[in-house]
Amino acid sequence: KRKEQFPNEESLERFLVSQFNNYNQKFLCRVHKGFKEIHDTLESMF
């Protein structure tokens, strides 16, 4: 017998949204090597 982990679609959606938010927060502040040093220069140009 298969056990249902999510009783309805809404609970599945809440779980997925929380996983996406965790992923986005983890990678939000990442910067490529070398880009961090020139970021201020680029920002002043635009």
HTML snippet that shows the backbone in 3Dmol.js (N, CA, C, O; Angstrom):
<script src="https://3Dmol.org/build/3Dmol-min.js"></script>
<div id="view" style="width:600px;height:400px;position:relative"></div>
<script>
const pdb = `
ATOM      1  N   LYS A   1       0.852  -1.193   0.000  1.00  0.00           N
ATOM      2  CA  LYS A   1       0.000   0.000   0.000  1.00  0.00           C
ATOM      3  C   LYS A   1       0.890   1.246   0.000  1.00  0.00           C
ATOM      4  O   LYS A   1       1.820   1.356   0.799  1.00  0.00           O
ATOM      5  N   ARG A   2       0.597   2.163  -0.891  1.00  0.00           N
ATOM      6  CA  ARG A   2       1.382   3.384  -1.020  1.00  0.00           C
ATOM      7  C   ARG A   2       0.904   4.426  -0.018  1.00  0.00           C
ATOM      8  O   ARG A   2      -0.293   4.684   0.106  1.00  0.00           O
ATOM      9  N   LYS A   3       1.854   5.020   0.694  1.00  0.00           N
ATOM     10  CA  LYS A   3       1.509   6.050   1.684  1.00  0.00           C
ATOM     11  C   LYS A   3       1.602   7.426   1.023  1.00  0.00           C
ATOM     12  O   LYS A   3       2.603   7.747   0.382  1.00  0.00           O
ATOM     13  N   GLU A   4       0.576   8.214   1.180  1.00  0.00           N
ATOM     14  CA  GLU A   4       0.571   9.572   0.640  1.00  0.00           C
ATOM     15  C   GLU A   4       1.284  10.500   1.607  1.00  0.00           C
ATOM     16  O   GLU A   4       0.901  10.602   2.772  1.00  0.00           O
ATOM     17  N   GLN A   5       2.319  11.176   1.128  1.00  0.00           N
ATOM     18  CA  GLN A   5       3.071  12.086   1.985  1.00  0.00           C
ATOM     19  C   GLN A   5       2.356  13.428   2.120  1.00  0.00           C
ATOM     20  O   GLN A   5       2.412  14.061   3.174  1.00  0.00           O
ATOM     21  N   PHE A   6       1.693  13.858   1.064  1.00  0.00           N
ATOM     22  CA  PHE A   6       0.992  15.133   1.081  1.00  0.00           C
ATOM     23  C   PHE A   6      -0.505  14.863   0.907  1.00  0.00           C
ATOM     24  O   PHE A   6      -0.927  14.320  -0.113  1.00  0.00           O
ATOM     25  N   PRO A   7      -1.290  15.240   1.891  1.00  0.00           N
ATOM     26  CA  PRO A   7      -2.714  14.924   1.833  1.00  0.00           C
ATOM     27  C   PRO A   7      -3.474  15.665   0.730  1.00  0.00           C
ATOM     28  O   PRO A   7      -4.504  15.189   0.253  1.00  0.00           O
ATOM     29  N   ASN A   8      -2.958  16.836   0.328  1.00  0.00           N
ATOM     30  CA  ASN A   8      -3.628  17.561  -0.755  1.00  0.00           C
ATOM     31  C   ASN A   8      -2.609  18.394  -1.525  1.00  0.00           C
ATOM     32  O   ASN A   8      -1.447  18.496  -1.133  1.00  0.00           O
ATOM     33  N   GLU A   9      -3.056  18.979  -2.610  1.00  0.00           N
ATOM     34  CA  GLU A   9      -2.154  19.748  -3.462  1.00  0.00           C
ATOM     35  C   GLU A   9      -1.616  20.993  -2.771  1.00  0.00           C
ATOM     36  O   GLU A   9      -0.479  21.397  -3.013  1.00  0.00           O
ATOM     37  N   GLU A  10      -2.417  21.594  -1.921  1.00  0.00           N
ATOM     38  CA  GLU A  10      -1.988  22.810  -1.221  1.00  0.00           C
ATOM     39  C   GLU A  10      -0.794  22.537  -0.305  1.00  0.00           C
ATOM     40  O   GLU A  10       0.129  23.349  -0.242  1.00  0.00           O
ATOM     41  N   SER A  11      -0.800  21.423   0.395  1.00  0.00           N
ATOM     42  CA  SER A  11       0.324  21.103   1.274  1.00  0.00           C
ATOM     43  C   SER A  11       1.580  20.802   0.457  1.00  0.00           C
ATOM     44  O   SER A  11       2.685  21.152   0.871  1.00  0.00           O
ATOM     45  N   LEU A  12       1.421  20.160  -0.690  1.00  0.00           N
ATOM     46  CA  LEU A  12       2.558  19.925  -1.580  1.00  0.00           C
ATOM     47  C   LEU A  12       3.118  21.251  -2.082  1.00  0.00           C
ATOM     48  O   LEU A  12       4.335  21.435  -2.126  1.00  0.00           O
ATOM     49  N   GLU A  13       2.245  22.164  -2.458  1.00  0.00           N
ATOM     50  CA  GLU A  13       2.680  23.474  -2.949  1.00  0.00           C
ATOM     51  C   GLU A  13       3.425  24.252  -1.870  1.00  0.00           C
ATOM     52  O   GLU A  13       4.450  24.872  -2.153  1.00  0.00           O
ATOM     53  N   ARG A  14       2.923  24.228  -0.637  1.00  0.00           N
ATOM     54  CA  ARG A  14       3.611  24.912   0.464  1.00  0.00           C
ATOM     55  C   ARG A  14       5.003  24.337   0.684  1.00  0.00           C
ATOM     56  O   ARG A  14       5.958  25.079   0.916  1.00  0.00           O
ATOM     57  N   PHE A  15       5.118  23.016   0.612  1.00  0.00           N
ATOM     58  CA  PHE A  15       6.416  22.369   0.778  1.00  0.00           C
ATOM     59  C   PHE A  15       7.379  22.801  -0.324  1.00  0.00           C
ATOM     60  O   PHE A  15       8.526  23.151  -0.047  1.00  0.00           O
ATOM     61  N   LEU A  16       6.917  22.777  -1.571  1.00  0.00           N
ATOM     62  CA  LEU A  16       7.784  23.155  -2.687  1.00  0.00           C
ATOM     63  C   LEU A  16       8.212  24.612  -2.603  1.00  0.00           C
ATOM     64  O   LEU A  16       9.374  24.926  -2.863  1.00  0.00           O
ATOM     65  N   VAL A  17       7.305  25.498  -2.249  1.00  0.00           N
ATOM     66  CA  VAL A  17       7.645  26.921  -2.124  1.00  0.00           C
ATOM     67  C   VAL A  17       8.701  27.114  -1.044  1.00  0.00           C
ATOM     68  O   VAL A  17       9.631  27.900  -1.226  1.00  0.00           O
ATOM     69  N   SER A  18       8.575  26.414   0.068  1.00  0.00           N
ATOM     70  CA  SER A  18       9.578  26.547   1.133  1.00  0.00           C
ATOM     71  C   SER A  18      10.935  26.026   0.662  1.00  0.00           C
ATOM     72  O   SER A  18      11.968  26.598   1.007  1.00  0.00           O
ATOM     73  N   GLN A  19      10.942  24.941  -0.126  1.00  0.00           N
ATOM     74  CA  GLN A  19      12.205  24.421  -0.654  1.00  0.00           C
ATOM     75  C   GLN A  19      12.833  25.404  -1.640  1.00  0.00           C
ATOM     76  O   GLN A  19      14.045  25.617  -1.614  1.00  0.00           O
ATOM     77  N   PHE A  20      12.021  26.001  -2.507  1.00  0.00           N
ATOM     78  CA  PHE A  20      12.540  26.993  -3.459  1.00  0.00           C
ATOM     79  C   PHE A  20      13.090  28.211  -2.731  1.00  0.00           C
ATOM     80  O   PHE A  20      14.136  28.739  -3.110  1.00  0.00           O
ATOM     81  N   ASN A  21      12.398  28.664  -1.691  1.00  0.00           N
ATOM     82  CA  ASN A  21      12.876  29.810  -0.914  1.00  0.00           C
ATOM     83  C   ASN A  21      14.204  29.503  -0.246  1.00  0.00           C
ATOM     84  O   ASN A  21      15.102  30.345  -0.245  1.00  0.00           O
ATOM     85  N   ASN A  22      14.343  28.318   0.318  1.00  0.00           N
ATOM     86  CA  ASN A  22      15.610  27.924   0.945  1.00  0.00           C
ATOM     87  C   ASN A  22      16.735  27.913  -0.078  1.00  0.00           C
ATOM     88  O   ASN A  22      17.833  28.390   0.207  1.00  0.00           O
ATOM     89  N   TYR A  23      16.479  27.378  -1.259  1.00  0.00           N
ATOM     90  CA  TYR A  23      17.485  27.327  -2.317  1.00  0.00           C
ATOM     91  C   TYR A  23      17.888  28.737  -2.742  1.00  0.00           C
ATOM     92  O   TYR A  23      19.075  29.032  -2.876  1.00  0.00           O
ATOM     93  N   ASN A  24      16.902  29.603  -2.952  1.00  0.00           N
ATOM     94  CA  ASN A  24      17.183  30.973  -3.380  1.00  0.00           C
ATOM     95  C   ASN A  24      17.978  31.733  -2.333  1.00  0.00           C
ATOM     96  O   ASN A  24      18.899  32.470  -2.683  1.00  0.00           O
ATOM     97  N   GLN A  25      17.649  31.573  -1.058  1.00  0.00           N
ATOM     98  CA  GLN A  25      18.387  32.256   0.004  1.00  0.00           C
ATOM     99  C   GLN A  25      19.831  31.769   0.059  1.00  0.00           C
ATOM    100  O   GLN A  25      20.743  32.556   0.313  1.00  0.00           O
ATOM    101  N   LYS A  26      20.040  30.495  -0.174  1.00  0.00           N
ATOM    102  CA  LYS A  26      21.385  29.920  -0.117  1.00  0.00           C
ATOM    103  C   LYS A  26      22.286  30.512  -1.196  1.00  0.00           C
ATOM    104  O   LYS A  26      23.461  30.783  -0.946  1.00  0.00           O
ATOM    105  N   PHE A  27      21.743  30.714  -2.390  1.00  0.00           N
ATOM    106  CA  PHE A  27      22.557  31.154  -3.517  1.00  0.00           C
ATOM    107  C   PHE A  27      22.390  32.636  -3.851  1.00  0.00           C
ATOM    108  O   PHE A  27      22.939  33.099  -4.851  1.00  0.00           O
ATOM    109  N   LEU A  28      21.650  33.384  -3.044  1.00  0.00           N
ATOM    110  CA  LEU A  28      21.373  34.789  -3.326  1.00  0.00           C
ATOM    111  C   LEU A  28      22.633  35.648  -3.284  1.00  0.00           C
ATOM    112  O   LEU A  28      22.788  36.542  -4.115  1.00  0.00           O
ATOM    113  N   CYS A  29      23.521  35.404  -2.355  1.00  0.00           N
ATOM    114  CA  CYS A  29      24.685  36.273  -2.137  1.00  0.00           C
ATOM    115  C   CYS A  29      25.957  35.747  -2.792  1.00  0.00           C
ATOM    116  O   CYS A  29      27.039  36.274  -2.529  1.00  0.00           O
ATOM    117  N   ARG A  30      25.857  34.739  -3.623  1.00  0.00           N
ATOM    118  CA  ARG A  30      27.058  34.206  -4.271  1.00  0.00           C
ATOM    119  C   ARG A  30      27.523  35.158  -5.363  1.00  0.00           C
ATOM    120  O   ARG A  30      26.709  35.743  -6.078  1.00  0.00           O
ATOM    121  N   VAL A  31      28.846  35.311  -5.489  1.00  0.00           N
ATOM    122  CA  VAL A  31      29.432  36.196  -6.490  1.00  0.00           C
ATOM    123  C   VAL A  31      30.548  35.435  -7.201  1.00  0.00           C
ATOM    124  O   VAL A  31      31.329  34.737  -6.555  1.00  0.00           O
ATOM    125  N   HIS A  32      30.630  35.562  -8.519  1.00  0.00           N
ATOM    126  CA  HIS A  32      31.692  34.910  -9.280  1.00  0.00           C
ATOM    127  C   HIS A  32      33.049  35.460  -8.875  1.00  0.00           C
ATOM    128  O   HIS A  32      33.175  36.629  -8.509  1.00  0.00           O
ATOM    129  N   LYS A  33      34.068  34.600  -8.944  1.00  0.00           N
ATOM    130  CA  LYS A  33      35.433  35.034  -8.622  1.00  0.00           C
ATOM    131  C   LYS A  33      35.830  36.168  -9.560  1.00  0.00           C
ATOM    132  O   LYS A  33      35.594  36.094 -10.766  1.00  0.00           O
ATOM    133  N   GLY A  34      36.427  37.209  -9.010  1.00  0.00           N
ATOM    134  CA  GLY A  34      36.869  38.339  -9.807  1.00  0.00           C
ATOM    135  C   GLY A  34      35.810  39.417  -9.961  1.00  0.00           C
ATOM    136  O   GLY A  34      36.146  40.596 -10.077  1.00  0.00           O
ATOM    137  N   PHE A  35      34.564  39.044  -9.964  1.00  0.00           N
ATOM    138  CA  PHE A  35      33.496  40.028 -10.123  1.00  0.00           C
ATOM    139  C   PHE A  35      33.352  40.880  -8.882  1.00  0.00           C
ATOM    140  O   PHE A  35      33.008  42.059  -8.972  1.00  0.00           O
ATOM    141  N   LYS A  36      33.611  40.297  -7.726  1.00  0.00           N
ATOM    142  CA  LYS A  36      33.467  41.030  -6.475  1.00  0.00           C
ATOM    143  C   LYS A  36      34.412  42.237  -6.433  1.00  0.00           C
ATOM    144  O   LYS A  36      34.053  43.295  -5.916  1.00  0.00           O
ATOM    145  N   GLU A  37      35.618  42.070  -6.980  1.00  0.00           N
ATOM    146  CA  GLU A  37      36.603  43.156  -6.948  1.00  0.00           C
ATOM    147  C   GLU A  37      36.202  44.328  -7.846  1.00  0.00           C
ATOM    148  O   GLU A  37      36.503  45.478  -7.523  1.00  0.00           O
ATOM    149  N   ILE A  38      35.531  44.057  -8.962  1.00  0.00           N
ATOM    150  CA  ILE A  38      35.192  45.138  -9.896  1.00  0.00           C
ATOM    151  C   ILE A  38      33.753  45.626  -9.750  1.00  0.00           C
ATOM    152  O   ILE A  38      33.321  46.512 -10.488  1.00  0.00           O
ATOM    153  N   HIS A  39      33.021  45.062  -8.819  1.00  0.00           N
ATOM    154  CA  HIS A  39      31.606  45.413  -8.658  1.00  0.00           C
ATOM    155  C   HIS A  39      31.423  46.905  -8.400  1.00  0.00           C
ATOM    156  O   HIS A  39      30.553  47.529  -9.009  1.00  0.00           O
ATOM    157  N   ASP A  40      32.228  47.493  -7.507  1.00  0.00           N
ATOM    158  CA  ASP A  40      32.100  48.923  -7.202  1.00  0.00           C
ATOM    159  C   ASP A  40      32.391  49.778  -8.432  1.00  0.00           C
ATOM    160  O   ASP A  40      31.704  50.771  -8.674  1.00  0.00           O
ATOM    161  N   THR A  41      33.399  49.400  -9.204  1.00  0.00           N
ATOM    162  CA  THR A  41      33.739  50.143 -10.414  1.00  0.00           C
ATOM    163  C   THR A  41      32.589  50.107 -11.413  1.00  0.00           C
ATOM    164  O   THR A  41      32.215  51.135 -11.977  1.00  0.00           O
ATOM    165  N   LEU A  42      32.036  48.932 -11.625  1.00  0.00           N
ATOM    166  CA  LEU A  42      30.909  48.813 -12.550  1.00  0.00           C
ATOM    167  C   LEU A  42      29.700  49.596 -12.061  1.00  0.00           C
ATOM    168  O   LEU A  42      29.004  50.232 -12.853  1.00  0.00           O
ATOM    169  N   GLU A  43      29.455  49.551 -10.772  1.00  0.00           N
ATOM    170  CA  GLU A  43      28.307  50.264 -10.214  1.00  0.00           C
ATOM    171  C   GLU A  43      28.452  51.775 -10.405  1.00  0.00           C
ATOM    172  O   GLU A  43      27.464  52.460 -10.670  1.00  0.00           O
ATOM    173  N   SER A  44      29.676  52.304 -10.273  1.00  0.00           N
ATOM    174  CA  SER A  44      29.879  53.743 -10.438  1.00  0.00           C
ATOM    175  C   SER A  44      29.739  54.167 -11.908  1.00  0.00           C
ATOM    176  O   SER A  44      29.436  55.326 -12.190  1.00  0.00           O
ATOM    177  N   MET A  45      29.957  53.242 -12.834  1.00  0.00           N
ATOM    178  CA  MET A  45      29.837  53.560 -14.255  1.00  0.00           C
ATOM    179  C   MET A  45      28.378  53.696 -14.684  1.00  0.00           C
ATOM    180  O   MET A  45      28.080  54.410 -15.642  1.00  0.00           O
ATOM    181  N   PHE A  46      27.484  53.031 -13.999  1.00  0.00           N
ATOM    182  CA  PHE A  46      26.081  53.040 -14.408  1.00  0.00           C
ATOM    183  C   PHE A  46      25.289  53.691 -13.362  1.00  0.00           C
ATOM    184  O   PHE A  46      24.071  53.811 -13.495  1.00  0.00           O
TER     185      PHE A  46
END
`;
const viewer = $3Dmol.createViewer("view");
viewer.addModel(pdb, "pdb");
viewer.setStyle({}, {cartoon: {color: "spectrum"}});
viewer.zoomTo();
viewer.render();
</script>
